[in-house]
Amino acid sequence: MKKISLMIISILIQSFISIPAFSAPVSGINELSGNINSEKSDLFKLNIALRYDHQKNKFPKQIDQFLYKDPGSEDEEDPRHHSKTRSSENFTDITEAEFGLILFDSAYIYAKAGTGRFSSEMTLLDESVKGIFSIPDTYTVSDNSIFIYGGGLSFNTYKKNIDKIFKNIYGHLDVQYRRHSINSDNRGRNNIKYEAEIDEIQASFLLIGSFEHAKVFFGPRISNYTGDEKFSIERTYFSDNGFTYNEKLETSRNRGFVFGISLFKNDKYSVTMQRRTGDEKGVSFEAQFSF
């Protein structure tokens, strides 16, 4: 049994070494499956977690379609349908602190806040420019002081003592909300500015298997993004008049799986690594303390 445990842990550690990006975290994994030998649940405990998180995702193509009349046209009855289109690939590096309350070792309520860096590769297409062949152009925006805050709820849906490969098996559900506040003011030759208030709702269901001093976990996860974006650029490839986009972010759903490993000495201290695959790819690292 120890050989099987070591083999599972070794495979998980190897999978983290080669990962090129990082992921948004699932909370409550250790808080609700810490003391595997205890038959008694505490009324409540306080918990603190410090976490590093790097997230990579994409926002879908957004199209702002409108009636456009060429200022140089002599025909006043010649409005035409044109559009401005943008899409983006985004990266965030966040350090966050989480504070929570554990109730009866079966429910965990928490709040979190963090700061870090945001960057985005934005692809723009302005089809309201007449007389030239419009092609997409790419620009980079960044914010080195992004602010994130939110909270959530985790609880155990299942627990079973088995004493075979694992000592215990847990079913774990986590639902959380985060607000991303972004204000990028990249003063360069194009005078780029990007602002956004993005809401993220995410849910996951994990199966957690406990060894004597380690846990492994795996399960599906989905996140949903909405929000408001403002983007302006003074001069673009396709127009000296610039590009302005001020619209709501259409729903962006990301599906995938989470798996990882947690190492602990007792039910008070632990370190956890998570990896995510699917539409968002990544890993997070966390240190947790309960008292």
C-alpha positions, 0 to 999 in steps of 0.5 A: 500500500505504501508503494502505491501511495508513493507512486500516485504522489510521484506521478502528481508531482511530475505533472506539476514540474512540466506545467507552463501556466497556472490556475485559479484555485479550489478552496476548502480541500484541506479545511474539510478533510484535515483530521482523518483520525478524528471522530469528533467535529469542532463547533467551528475553527478559523482558517487562513490560507495564502495562495499564489495563482496564475490564470490563463484563459480566453475571452470570446469574440465580441462584436459591436455592430452598428450603422455607419455612414462614410463622412465622404459619401455624398449619398445621405441615404447610404448608411451601411452595417459595419462592426468592431470586433475584439477577442483576447487571451488573458494572463493573471498572476495573483497573490491572495489571502483567504480567511474562513470559518469552518463549521462542524468540519463539514462546511467552510465559508470564506472571503478572499482578496489579492493583488497582482498582474494582468496582461492581455493579447487583444486582437482587433478588427475595425470593419467600419473603415472604408476604402482599405482592406481591414485585417486583424491587428494585435495589441498588448495591454497590462496592469501591474496592480490588478485587484481581486476580491470575493468569497465562497462556500465549500462543503462535504457531500460524502465521506467514507472510511475504507482503509484500503488504498486510501484511509478516507474518501471525500466528496467536496463541492466548492462554489465561489465568486471573484471580482477582477478590477483592471485599469491598464494605462499603457502610454506608448506610441498608440496611447492604449487604455483598457479598463474592466470590471469582470465577475467570475463565478466558478464551481467544482466537485472533487473526489478526495482520497486521504493517505496518512500525510497526503491527499490526492484529488480530482474532479470537474470544474466550470467558470463563467465570466461576465462584466464591462470593458472599456478599450481605446487606442489612439492610433491603429494599423487600420485608422488614424482616428483610433479604435474605441470599444465600450461594451459588456463582456459576453458570457465566457464559459470555461470547462475543465478538470482539477487535480492535485496533491496536498501534504500535511502533518496534522489537521492544522497545517498543509501545503497544496498544489492544484493543476487545471486542464481544459479551456483554462490551463494552470496551477496554484500553490497554497499554504493553509493554517487552521486554529 
